[in-house]
Amino acid sequence: AYYRPGNFTTGFDTWVENKKFDESSTHFSADLLIDGNNNKTASVVVSMNPNYKYDVKWNGENLEYKELAQGTLSIILPIDKRKDGVLEVDKK
């Protein structure tokens, strides 16, 4: 189930205020709040449709990601400036 398209996983310190996948799991957006984290980053995993490559943005800025399996993206969010924001994943 971890690698199933439409799955989104965060750590205990990340609150998901809102999240949405489209029907084909090629677009994802989430409003997040990272709380109680003294680090400069937070990690999330999002499983998208495995037939495409993706662009990832955090508060409008492009982010790199690691693909754990085809379509399953491990994303490190920089939180040194802000501890809240919008994560967006779109097919290229």
Summary of the structure (lengths in Angstrom):
residues: 92
radius of gyration: 12.2
end to end distance: 24.4
largest distance: 36.4
contacts: 261
relative contact order: 0.29
helix: 0%
strand: 59%
